[in-house]
């Protein structure tokens, strides 16, 4: 599953979805659409993505979730 995130993404929508999928043993890649892997979510929480979106685009995904 691919979860793209950007500055201003909602913390709960991102973290809860990723957590539930990972608990279900789904291979999840969180990808930043910004120039850096670190984004600042809507309430100021800093989130570090697994990859930049350009690097993540090299793979195929069964599911893309937009938080």
Backbone as XML, in Angstrom:
<?xml version="1.0"?>
<chain id="A" units="angstrom">
  <residue number="1" name="UNK">
    <atom name="N" x="0.845" y="-1.178" z="0.000"/>
    <atom name="CA" x="0.000" y="0.000" z="0.000"/>
    <atom name="C" x="0.886" y="1.234" z="0.000"/>
  </residue>
  <residue number="2" name="UNK">
    <atom name="N" x="0.495" y="2.215" z="-0.750"/>
    <atom name="CA" x="1.209" y="3.487" z="-0.810"/>
    <atom name="C" x="0.365" y="4.546" z="-0.118"/>
  </residue>
  <residue number="3" name="UNK">
    <atom name="N" x="1.006" y="5.293" z="0.797"/>
    <atom name="CA" x="0.337" y="6.388" z="1.492"/>
    <atom name="C" x="1.145" y="7.654" z="1.246"/>
  </residue>
  <residue number="4" name="UNK">
    <atom name="N" x="0.754" y="8.458" z="0.259"/>
    <atom name="CA" x="1.459" y="9.718" z="0.013"/>
    <atom name="C" x="1.065" y="10.755" z="1.067"/>
  </residue>
  <residue number="5" name="UNK">
    <atom name="N" x="2.050" y="11.521" z="1.539"/>
    <atom name="CA" x="1.768" y="12.572" z="2.516"/>
    <atom name="C" x="2.452" y="13.864" z="2.090"/>
  </residue>
  <residue number="6" name="UNK">
    <atom name="N" x="1.917" y="14.973" z="2.586"/>
    <atom name="CA" x="2.456" y="16.296" z="2.268"/>
    <atom name="C" x="2.363" y="17.163" z="3.511"/>
  </residue>
  <residue number="7" name="UNK">
    <atom name="N" x="3.040" y="18.295" z="3.489"/>
    <atom name="CA" x="2.874" y="19.259" z="4.564"/>
    <atom name="C" x="1.391" y="19.579" z="4.685"/>
  </residue>
  <residue number="8" name="UNK">
    <atom name="N" x="0.891" y="19.574" z="5.912"/>
    <atom name="CA" x="-0.519" y="19.842" z="6.145"/>
    <atom name="C" x="-1.401" y="18.608" z="6.188"/>
  </residue>
  <residue number="9" name="UNK">
    <atom name="N" x="-0.826" y="17.424" z="5.934"/>
    <atom name="CA" x="-1.618" y="16.194" z="6.040"/>
    <atom name="C" x="-2.140" y="16.046" z="7.467"/>
  </residue>
  <residue number="10" name="UNK">
    <atom name="N" x="-3.271" y="15.392" z="7.615"/>
    <atom name="CA" x="-3.855" y="15.169" z="8.939"/>
    <atom name="C" x="-3.111" y="14.039" z="9.650"/>
  </residue>
  <residue number="11" name="UNK">
    <atom name="N" x="-2.638" y="14.317" z="10.866"/>
    <atom name="CA" x="-1.881" y="13.325" z="11.627"/>
    <atom name="C" x="-2.667" y="12.034" z="11.830"/>
  </residue>
  <residue number="12" name="UNK">
    <atom name="N" x="-3.885" y="12.161" z="12.343"/>
    <atom name="CA" x="-4.680" y="10.979" z="12.667"/>
    <atom name="C" x="-5.008" y="10.160" z="11.423"/>
  </residue>
  <residue number="13" name="UNK">
    <atom name="N" x="-5.379" y="10.821" z="10.346"/>
    <atom name="CA" x="-5.718" y="10.093" z="9.122"/>
    <atom name="C" x="-4.514" y="9.340" z="8.581"/>
  </residue>
  <residue number="14" name="UNK">
    <atom name="N" x="-3.336" y="9.881" z="8.772"/>
    <atom name="CA" x="-2.123" y="9.229" z="8.287"/>
    <atom name="C" x="-1.679" y="8.123" z="9.227"/>
  </residue>
  <residue number="15" name="UNK">
    <atom name="N" x="-1.438" y="8.459" z="10.486"/>
    <atom name="CA" x="-0.849" y="7.519" z="11.439"/>
    <atom name="C" x="-1.767" y="6.344" z="11.736"/>
  </residue>
  <residue number="16" name="UNK">
    <atom name="N" x="-3.053" y="6.593" z="11.939"/>
    <atom name="CA" x="-3.975" y="5.504" z="12.272"/>
    <atom name="C" x="-4.095" y="4.518" z="11.112"/>
  </residue>
  <residue number="17" name="UNK">
    <atom name="N" x="-4.230" y="5.023" z="9.908"/>
    <atom name="CA" x="-4.342" y="4.137" z="8.735"/>
    <atom name="C" x="-3.075" y="3.305" z="8.568"/>
  </residue>
  <residue number="18" name="UNK">
    <atom name="N" x="-1.921" y="3.941" z="8.657"/>
    <atom name="CA" x="-0.651" y="3.217" z="8.506"/>
    <atom name="C" x="-0.506" y="2.177" z="9.613"/>
  </residue>
  <residue number="19" name="UNK">
    <atom name="N" x="-0.832" y="2.537" z="10.844"/>
    <atom name="CA" x="-0.723" y="1.613" z="11.972"/>
    <atom name="C" x="-1.620" y="0.393" z="11.784"/>
  </residue>
  <residue number="20" name="UNK">
    <atom name="N" x="-2.870" y="0.608" z="11.417"/>
    <atom name="CA" x="-3.798" y="-0.514" z="11.229"/>
    <atom name="C" x="-3.324" y="-1.436" z="10.110"/>
  </residue>
  <residue number="21" name="UNK">
    <atom name="N" x="-2.894" y="-0.866" z="8.999"/>
    <atom name="CA" x="-2.416" y="-1.697" z="7.890"/>
    <atom name="C" x="-1.175" y="-2.488" z="8.277"/>
  </residue>
  <residue number="22" name="UNK">
    <atom name="N" x="-0.240" y="-1.860" z="8.981"/>
    <atom name="CA" x="0.980" y="-2.571" z="9.386"/>
    <atom name="C" x="0.670" y="-3.661" z="10.402"/>
  </residue>
  <residue number="23" name="UNK">
    <atom name="N" x="-0.284" y="-3.434" z="11.296"/>
    <atom name="CA" x="-0.694" y="-4.481" z="12.246"/>
    <atom name="C" x="-1.300" y="-5.672" z="11.502"/>
  </residue>
  <residue number="24" name="UNK">
    <atom name="N" x="-1.911" y="-5.406" z="10.346"/>
    <atom name="CA" x="-2.498" y="-6.465" z="9.518"/>
    <atom name="C" x="-1.459" y="-7.075" z="8.574"/>
  </residue>
  <residue number="25" name="UNK">
    <atom name="N" x="-0.190" y="-6.714" z="8.782"/>
    <atom name="CA" x="0.933" y="-7.237" z="7.996"/>
    <atom name="C" x="0.880" y="-6.839" z="6.522"/>
  </residue>
  <residue number="26" name="UNK">
    <atom name="N" x="0.309" y="-5.672" z="6.259"/>
    <atom name="CA" x="0.317" y="-5.114" z="4.909"/>
    <atom name="C" x="1.625" y="-4.347" z="4.745"/>
  </residue>
  <residue number="27" name="UNK">
    <atom name="N" x="2.276" y="-4.529" z="3.613"/>
    <atom name="CA" x="3.501" y="-3.785" z="3.310"/>
    <atom name="C" x="3.100" y="-2.360" z="2.939"/>
  </residue>
  <residue number="28" name="UNK">
    <atom name="N" x="3.432" y="-1.408" z="3.808"/>
    <atom name="CA" x="3.022" y="-0.016" z="3.631"/>
    <atom name="C" x="4.247" y="0.854" z="3.378"/>
  </residue>
  <residue number="29" name="UNK">
    <atom name="N" x="4.162" y="1.710" z="2.366"/>
    <atom name="CA" x="5.196" y="2.703" z="2.094"/>
    <atom name="C" x="4.564" y="4.076" z="2.243"/>
  </residue>
  <residue number="30" name="UNK">
    <atom name="N" x="5.102" y="4.857" z="3.184"/>
    <atom name="CA" x="4.672" y="6.242" z="3.351"/>
    <atom name="C" x="5.632" y="7.081" z="2.521"/>
  </residue>
  <residue number="31" name="UNK">
    <atom name="N" x="5.102" y="7.846" z="1.575"/>
    <atom name="CA" x="5.941" y="8.601" z="0.641"/>
    <atom name="C" x="5.621" y="10.091" z="0.710"/>
  </residue>
  <residue number="32" name="UNK">
    <atom name="N" x="6.653" y="10.876" z="0.903"/>
    <atom name="CA" x="6.497" y="12.329" z="0.938"/>
    <atom name="C" x="6.432" y="12.886" z="-0.478"/>
  </residue>
  <residue number="33" name="UNK">
    <atom name="N" x="5.477" y="13.771" z="-0.709"/>
    <atom name="CA" x="5.402" y="14.455" z="-2.000"/>
    <atom name="C" x="6.168" y="15.776" z="-1.962"/>
  </residue>
  <residue number="34" name="UNK">
    <atom name="N" x="6.782" y="16.066" z="-0.816"/>
    <atom name="CA" x="7.590" y="17.277" z="-0.663"/>
    <atom name="C" x="9.028" y="16.987" z="-1.094"/>
  </residue>
  <residue number="35" name="UNK">
    <atom name="N" x="9.902" y="17.969" z="-1.003"/>
    <atom name="CA" x="11.310" y="17.780" z="-1.375"/>
    <atom name="C" x="12.097" y="17.012" z="-0.325"/>
  </residue>
  <residue number="36" name="UNK">
    <atom name="N" x="11.541" y="16.895" z="0.866"/>
    <atom name="CA" x="12.179" y="16.213" z="1.987"/>
    <atom name="C" x="11.285" y="15.072" z="2.448"/>
  </residue>
  <residue number="37" name="UNK">
    <atom name="N" x="11.870" y="14.054" z="3.085"/>
    <atom name="CA" x="11.062" y="12.978" z="3.639"/>
    <atom name="C" x="10.295" y="13.435" z="4.878"/>
  </residue>
  <residue number="38" name="UNK">
    <atom name="N" x="10.753" y="14.510" z="5.516"/>
    <atom name="CA" x="10.047" y="15.022" z="6.691"/>
    <atom name="C" x="8.971" y="16.011" z="6.272"/>
  </residue>
  <residue number="39" name="UNK">
    <atom name="N" x="7.763" y="15.789" z="6.791"/>
    <atom name="CA" x="6.678" y="16.749" z="6.558"/>
    <atom name="C" x="6.198" y="17.265" z="7.909"/>
  </residue>
  <residue number="40" name="UNK">
    <atom name="N" x="5.523" y="18.391" z="7.888"/>
    <atom name="CA" x="4.899" y="18.935" z="9.093"/>
    <atom name="C" x="3.394" y="18.833" z="8.885"/>
  </residue>
  <residue number="41" name="UNK">
    <atom name="N" x="2.762" y="18.005" z="9.709"/>
    <atom name="CA" x="1.328" y="17.761" z="9.570"/>
    <atom name="C" x="0.521" y="18.973" z="10.040"/>
  </residue>
  <residue number="42" name="UNK">
    <atom name="N" x="-0.789" y="18.893" z="9.886"/>
    <atom name="CA" x="-1.663" y="20.056" z="10.104"/>
    <atom name="C" x="-1.627" y="20.608" z="11.520"/>
  </residue>
  <residue number="43" name="UNK">
    <atom name="N" x="-1.295" y="19.815" z="12.506"/>
    <atom name="CA" x="-1.221" y="20.284" z="13.895"/>
    <atom name="C" x="0.217" y="20.437" z="14.375"/>
  </residue>
  <residue number="44" name="UNK">
    <atom name="N" x="1.173" y="20.430" z="13.437"/>
    <atom name="CA" x="2.565" y="20.676" z="13.777"/>
    <atom name="C" x="3.401" y="19.444" z="14.057"/>
  </residue>
  <residue number="45" name="UNK">
    <atom name="N" x="2.810" y="18.264" z="14.014"/>
    <atom name="CA" x="3.557" y="17.029" z="14.230"/>
    <atom name="C" x="4.456" y="16.760" z="13.036"/>
  </residue>
  <residue number="46" name="UNK">
    <atom name="N" x="5.714" y="16.420" z="13.315"/>
    <atom name="CA" x="6.647" y="16.089" z="12.240"/>
    <atom name="C" x="6.564" y="14.591" z="11.969"/>
  </residue>
  <residue number="47" name="UNK">
    <atom name="N" x="6.415" y="14.242" z="10.710"/>
    <atom name="CA" x="6.335" y="12.844" z="10.288"/>
    <atom name="C" x="7.438" y="12.602" z="9.271"/>
  </residue>
  <residue number="48" name="UNK">
    <atom name="N" x="8.161" y="11.501" z="9.450"/>
    <atom name="CA" x="9.226" y="11.127" z="8.521"/>
    <atom name="C" x="8.698" y="10.012" z="7.616"/>
  </residue>
  <residue number="49" name="UNK">
    <atom name="N" x="8.651" y="10.268" z="6.335"/>
    <atom name="CA" x="8.196" y="9.272" z="5.361"/>
    <atom name="C" x="9.280" y="8.219" z="5.135"/>
  </residue>
  <residue number="50" name="UNK">
    <atom name="N" x="8.866" y="7.093" z="4.597"/>
    <atom name="CA" x="9.814" y="6.033" z="4.253"/>
    <atom name="C" x="10.629" y="6.406" z="3.023"/>
  </residue>
  <residue number="51" name="UNK">
    <atom name="N" x="9.984" y="7.091" z="2.077"/>
    <atom name="CA" x="10.619" y="7.424" z="0.797"/>
    <atom name="C" x="10.069" y="8.747" z="0.279"/>
  </residue>
  <residue number="52" name="UNK">
    <atom name="N" x="10.740" y="9.287" z="-0.705"/>
    <atom name="CA" x="10.184" y="10.388" z="-1.488"/>
    <atom name="C" x="9.281" y="9.771" z="-2.551"/>
  </residue>
  <residue number="53" name="UNK">
    <atom name="N" x="8.287" y="10.507" z="-3.007"/>
    <atom name="CA" x="7.310" y="9.962" z="-3.950"/>
    <atom name="C" x="7.966" y="9.500" z="-5.254"/>
  </residue>
  <residue number="54" name="UNK">
    <atom name="N" x="9.000" y="10.188" z="-5.701"/>
    <atom name="CA" x="9.690" y="9.781" z="-6.924"/>
    <atom name="C" x="10.323" y="8.409" z="-6.801"/>
  </residue>
  <residue number="55" name="UNK">
    <atom name="N" x="10.881" y="8.112" z="-5.625"/>
    <atom name="CA" x="11.476" y="6.794" z="-5.385"/>
    <atom name="C" x="10.391" y="5.732" z="-5.230"/>
  </residue>
  <residue number="56" name="UNK">
    <atom name="N" x="9.289" y="6.097" z="-4.604"/>
    <atom name="CA" x="8.194" y="5.147" z="-4.399"/>
    <atom name="C" x="7.498" y="4.807" z="-5.711"/>
  </residue>
  <residue number="57" name="UNK">
    <atom name="N" x="7.537" y="5.715" z="-6.672"/>
    <atom name="CA" x="6.853" y="5.510" z="-7.956"/>
    <atom name="C" x="7.479" y="4.388" z="-8.776"/>
  </residue>
  <residue number="58" name="UNK">
    <atom name="N" x="8.655" y="3.936" z="-8.370"/>
    <atom name="CA" x="9.323" y="2.854" z="-9.098"/>
    <atom name="C" x="8.687" y="1.494" z="-8.823"/>
  </residue>
  <residue number="59" name="UNK">
    <atom name="N" x="7.802" y="1.414" z="-7.836"/>
    <atom name="CA" x="7.172" y="0.150" z="-7.453"/>
    <atom name="C" x="5.697" y="0.148" z="-7.841"/>
  </residue>
  <residue number="60" name="UNK">
    <atom name="N" x="5.118" y="-1.053" z="-7.843"/>
    <atom name="CA" x="3.682" y="-1.213" z="-8.081"/>
    <atom name="C" x="2.981" y="-1.420" z="-6.745"/>
  </residue>
  <residue number="61" name="UNK">
    <atom name="N" x="1.765" y="-0.912" z="-6.612"/>
    <atom name="CA" x="1.016" y="-1.017" z="-5.364"/>
    <atom name="C" x="-0.382" y="-1.541" z="-5.647"/>
  </residue>
  <residue number="62" name="UNK">
    <atom name="N" x="-0.882" y="-2.375" z="-4.735"/>
    <atom name="CA" x="-2.252" y="-2.873" z="-4.834"/>
    <atom name="C" x="-3.253" y="-1.856" z="-4.316"/>
  </residue>
  <residue number="63" name="UNK">
    <atom name="N" x="-2.758" y="-0.916" z="-3.514"/>
    <atom name="CA" x="-3.640" y="0.027" z="-2.847"/>
    <atom name="C" x="-2.919" y="1.357" z="-2.676"/>
  </residue>
  <residue number="64" name="UNK">
    <atom name="N" x="-3.604" y="2.452" z="-2.951"/>
    <atom name="CA" x="-3.082" y="3.796" z="-2.680"/>
    <atom name="C" x="-4.110" y="4.487" z="-1.803"/>
  </residue>
  <residue number="65" name="UNK">
    <atom name="N" x="-3.658" y="4.959" z="-0.645"/>
    <atom name="CA" x="-4.549" y="5.617" z="0.307"/>
    <atom name="C" x="-4.139" y="7.073" z="0.422"/>
  </residue>
  <residue number="66" name="UNK">
    <atom name="N" x="-5.088" y="7.968" z="0.220"/>
    <atom name="CA" x="-4.829" y="9.406" z="0.325"/>
    <atom name="C" x="-5.441" y="9.923" z="1.619"/>
  </residue>
  <residue number="67" name="UNK">
    <atom name="N" x="-4.597" y="10.148" z="2.651"/>
    <atom name="CA" x="-5.153" y="10.614" z="3.935"/>
    <atom name="C" x="-5.624" y="12.061" z="3.860"/>
  </residue>
</chain>
